[in-house]
């Protein structure tokens, strides 16, 4: 599990995907969400505007990230 430090109260899923270098633009984020199963706190998510808060866990395939502080 890889921790992600943010300096704001939340980060959107689209911003997060760009931050971890899985997408470089909003269009790529949209395509990634359409073609890949992404889970936020063990729930399937496809909204790029989904707000992720400290403690949230994001899973894509076998890779897992968490917004610090991690649970």
TAKALIN-V75238 format. One record per residue. N is the residue number from 1. RES is the residue in one small letter. SS is DSSP state (~ for helix, > for strand, _ for the rest). PHI is phi in whole degrees, -180 to 180 (none if undefined). D_CENTER is the distance of its C-alpha to the mean C-alpha in Angstrom with 1 decimal. Layout:
n=N res=RES ss=SS phi=PHI d_center=D_CENTER
n=N res=RES ss=SS phi=PHI d_center=D_CENTER
This chain:
n=1 res=x ss=_ phi=none d_center=12.9
n=2 res=x ss=> phi=-105 d_center=11.7
n=3 res=x ss=> phi=-77 d_center=11.5
n=4 res=x ss=> phi=-123 d_center=9.8
n=5 res=x ss=_ phi=-89 d_center=12.4
n=6 res=x ss=_ phi=-125 d_center=12.2
n=7 res=x ss=_ phi=-108 d_center=15.5
n=8 res=x ss=_ phi=-117 d_center=14.7
n=9 res=x ss=_ phi=-63 d_center=14.6
n=10 res=x ss=> phi=-154 d_center=11.0
n=11 res=x ss=> phi=-137 d_center=8.3
n=12 res=x ss=> phi=-76 d_center=7.3
n=13 res=x ss=~ phi=-60 d_center=4.3
n=14 res=x ss=~ phi=-62 d_center=6.8
n=15 res=x ss=~ phi=-64 d_center=7.6
n=16 res=x ss=~ phi=-64 d_center=4.6
n=17 res=x ss=~ phi=-63 d_center=5.3
n=18 res=x ss=~ phi=-73 d_center=8.8
n=19 res=x ss=~ phi=-62 d_center=8.8
n=20 res=x ss=_ phi=-92 d_center=8.3
n=21 res=x ss=_ phi=63 d_center=10.8
n=22 res=x ss=_ phi=-92 d_center=9.7
n=23 res=x ss=_ phi=-148 d_center=10.9
n=24 res=x ss=_ phi=-113 d_center=13.6
n=25 res=x ss=_ phi=-148 d_center=14.2
n=26 res=x ss=~ phi=-62 d_center=13.4
n=27 res=x ss=~ phi=-64 d_center=15.4
n=28 res=x ss=~ phi=-67 d_center=13.6
n=29 res=x ss=~ phi=-61 d_center=10.3
n=30 res=x ss=~ phi=-60 d_center=12.6
n=31 res=x ss=~ phi=-65 d_center=14.2
n=32 res=x ss=~ phi=-63 d_center=11.3
n=33 res=x ss=~ phi=-65 d_center=10.2
n=34 res=x ss=~ phi=-77 d_center=14.0
n=35 res=x ss=~ phi=-107 d_center=14.7
n=36 res=x ss=_ phi=-128 d_center=12.0
n=37 res=x ss=_ phi=-83 d_center=11.4
n=38 res=x ss=> phi=-117 d_center=7.8
n=39 res=x ss=> phi=-113 d_center=8.2
n=40 res=x ss=> phi=-117 d_center=7.1
n=41 res=x ss=_ phi=53 d_center=10.2
n=42 res=x ss=_ phi=66 d_center=12.0
n=43 res=x ss=> phi=-117 d_center=12.0
n=44 res=x ss=> phi=-59 d_center=11.4
n=45 res=x ss=> phi=-132 d_center=9.3
n=46 res=x ss=_ phi=-133 d_center=10.3
n=47 res=x ss=_ phi=-99 d_center=10.2
n=48 res=x ss=_ phi=-71 d_center=8.6
n=49 res=x ss=_ phi=-90 d_center=10.1
n=50 res=x ss=_ phi=-58 d_center=8.7
n=51 res=x ss=> phi=-82 d_center=9.0
n=52 res=x ss=> phi=-111 d_center=7.1
n=53 res=x ss=> phi=-112 d_center=10.1
n=54 res=x ss=_ phi=-52 d_center=11.7
n=55 res=x ss=_ phi=99 d_center=12.0
n=56 res=x ss=_ phi=-72 d_center=9.0
n=57 res=x ss=> phi=-118 d_center=8.1
n=58 res=x ss=> phi=-117 d_center=5.3
n=59 res=x ss=> phi=-125 d_center=7.7
n=60 res=x ss=> phi=-131 d_center=8.5
n=61 res=x ss=_ phi=55 d_center=12.3
n=62 res=x ss=_ phi=-97 d_center=13.6
n=63 res=x ss=> phi=-93 d_center=11.0
n=64 res=x ss=> phi=-131 d_center=9.3
n=65 res=x ss=> phi=-123 d_center=7.6
n=66 res=x ss=> phi=-139 d_center=8.4
n=67 res=x ss=> phi=-82 d_center=8.8
n=68 res=x ss=_ phi=-62 d_center=12.6
n=69 res=x ss=_ phi=-77 d_center=14.8
n=70 res=x ss=_ phi=-79 d_center=13.6
n=71 res=x ss=_ phi=-84 d_center=15.4
